[in-house]
Amino acid sequence: MRALITNDDGIESEGLHVLARAVEQAGFDVTVIAPSYNASGTGASLGHLSIDTPIQYTERPIEGLSGKAYALDGPPALCTITGHLEGLGPAPDLVVSGINAGLNTGRSVLHSGTVGAALAAQNFGIRGIAVSIDTADAWYWETAGALTAQLLPTLIGGPERCVLNLNVPALPLEDIKGIRWARLAAFGSVRSHITGATHGQLFFDLVETDYEPPIESDLGLVRSGYAAITALHGTSEVWHEVAIPGHDFEASHGIPGASAMHRLAPAQSHLTT
């Protein structure tokens, strides 16, 4: 099977290189298409696309990897779509995104370029997994790579368009307590903060929070020494009993909302009926 490896930290990231080698060693035909720059926080953005402005790319071999690797001047989701459209080789059977330098937990996954690449794969009918590891004095890339390889057979056997979000503690592999299913925490491991402002300028930073996550959440499990996995679906519709496709809108019906526990349904695609 063919695996596309991408990330949002850029083509030079050590985490990307470790992940690509781990997936190749697991028996996959690997191609790397990753941003030529740090594209963190870009979500599922494609950037600016125009017939008049070509997207530049260069081949960048990765040490210890047999498959080809390319640096693309675009965000992670565009790397995924480039692979799907066979712009740099045969279309992949799955997309593996990461290893991100820092966790992607809680509702902040909406903004993650690492997760965005996997959700773009889902949008095109491809299974995907986003992989992130907690920050520490040392980066345990090999731990995250080994756990990803362990999950790939299950991912391949999963439903079409399934996506996993994997968050890994900053620990040696032998110290990981196991892999557990996790809910998204209410907050991520960090939050945005405006540190200062001048005329015409705002200064942002990511800062730690005092949030105590539930133990069954992704952030709570990672802090307890477990690798956490969450199944995600990006493009969903929300319906209630009087909002019916094709029927007239009536203000008195109100608005469906997931926060009101109304029904979620995946958006239609060429792969579903």
ChimeraX attribute file (.defattr): number of C-alpha atoms within 10 A of each C-alpha:
attribute: neighborCount
match mode: 1-to-1
recipient: residues
	/A:1	10
	/A:2	17
	/A:3	24
	/A:4	28
	/A:5	32
	/A:6	36
	/A:7	37
	/A:8	33
	/A:9	26
	/A:10	25
	/A:11	25
	/A:12	16
	/A:13	18
	/A:14	18
	/A:15	25
	/A:16	29
	/A:17	23
	/A:18	22
	/A:19	27
	/A:20	31
	/A:21	20
	/A:22	22
	/A:23	24
	/A:24	20
	/A:25	14
	/A:26	15
	/A:27	12
	/A:28	19
	/A:29	17
	/A:30	25
	/A:31	26
	/A:32	32
	/A:33	29
	/A:34	36
	/A:35	26
	/A:36	22
	/A:37	17
	/A:38	19
	/A:39	21
	/A:40	19
	/A:41	19
	/A:42	21
	/A:43	24
	/A:44	24
	/A:45	19
	/A:46	18
	/A:47	13
	/A:48	10
	/A:49	11
	/A:50	8
	/A:51	6
	/A:52	6
	/A:53	8
	/A:54	9
	/A:55	13
	/A:56	10
	/A:57	16
	/A:58	12
	/A:59	12
	/A:60	16
	/A:61	15
	/A:62	20
	/A:63	9
	/A:64	11
	/A:65	19
	/A:66	15
	/A:67	15
	/A:68	16
	/A:69	24
	/A:70	21
	/A:71	22
	/A:72	23
	/A:73	20
	/A:74	25
	/A:75	32
	/A:76	39
	/A:77	30
	/A:78	25
	/A:79	30
	/A:80	35
	/A:81	18
	/A:82	17
	/A:83	24
	/A:84	23
	/A:85	14
	/A:86	12
	/A:87	11
	/A:88	17
	/A:89	12
	/A:90	14
	/A:91	19
	/A:92	22
	/A:93	18
	/A:94	28
	/A:95	29
	/A:96	31
	/A:97	31
	/A:98	36
	/A:99	33
	/A:100	29
	/A:101	23
	/A:102	19
	/A:103	26
	/A:104	30
	/A:105	30
	/A:106	21
	/A:107	13
	/A:108	20
	/A:109	20
	/A:110	18
	/A:111	16
	/A:112	24
	/A:113	30
	/A:114	34
	/A:115	37
	/A:116	29
	/A:117	35
	/A:118	36
	/A:119	32
	/A:120	29
	/A:121	30
	/A:122	24
	/A:123	21
	/A:124	16
	/A:125	19
	/A:126	23
	/A:127	27
	/A:128	30
	/A:129	30
	/A:130	29
	/A:131	30
	/A:132	27
	/A:133	27
	/A:134	23
	/A:135	15
	/A:136	12
	/A:137	6
	/A:138	9
	/A:139	19
	/A:140	20
	/A:141	25
	/A:142	17
	/A:143	22
	/A:144	31
	/A:145	26
	/A:146	16
	/A:147	20
	/A:148	24
	/A:149	17
	/A:150	14
	/A:151	15
	/A:152	18
	/A:153	11
	/A:154	9
	/A:155	19
	/A:156	16
	/A:157	10
	/A:158	12
	/A:159	10
	/A:160	15
	/A:161	21
	/A:162	23
	/A:163	29
	/A:164	22
	/A:165	25
	/A:166	30
	/A:167	30
	/A:168	34
	/A:169	29
	/A:170	25
	/A:171	21
	/A:172	13
	/A:173	18
	/A:174	8
	/A:175	12
	/A:176	18
	/A:177	15
	/A:178	13
	/A:179	18
	/A:180	17
	/A:181	15
	/A:182	25
	/A:183	20
	/A:184	25
	/A:185	21
	/A:186	17
	/A:187	17
	/A:188	20
	/A:189	24
	/A:190	19
	/A:191	12
	/A:192	11
	/A:193	12
	/A:194	11
	/A:195	11
	/A:196	10
	/A:197	10
	/A:198	7
	/A:199	5
	/A:200	5
	/A:201	8
	/A:202	10
	/A:203	10
	/A:204	12
	/A:205	11
	/A:206	12
	/A:207	12
	/A:208	11
	/A:209	12
	/A:210	7
	/A:211	13
	/A:212	12
	/A:213	19
	/A:214	15
	/A:215	15
	/A:216	17
	/A:217	22
	/A:218	33
	/A:219	32
	/A:220	21
	/A:221	26
	/A:222	27
	/A:223	17
	/A:224	14
	/A:225	17
	/A:226	22
	/A:227	27
	/A:228	27
	/A:229	27
	/A:230	21
	/A:231	14
	/A:232	19
	/A:233	17
	/A:234	17
	/A:235	13
	/A:236	12
	/A:237	14
	/A:238	17
	/A:239	18
	/A:240	17
	/A:241	9
	/A:242	14
	/A:243	16
	/A:244	10
	/A:245	8
	/A:246	6
	/A:247	8
	/A:248	8
	/A:249	13
	/A:250	10
	/A:251	7
	/A:252	7
	/A:253	11
	/A:254	11
	/A:255	15
	/A:256	18
	/A:257	14
	/A:258	12
	/A:259	7
	/A:260	9
	/A:261	11
	/A:262	14
	/A:263	14
	/A:264	14
	/A:265	12
	/A:266	12
	/A:267	14
	/A:268	12
	/A:269	10
	/A:270	8
	/A:271	10
	/A:272	9
	/A:273	6
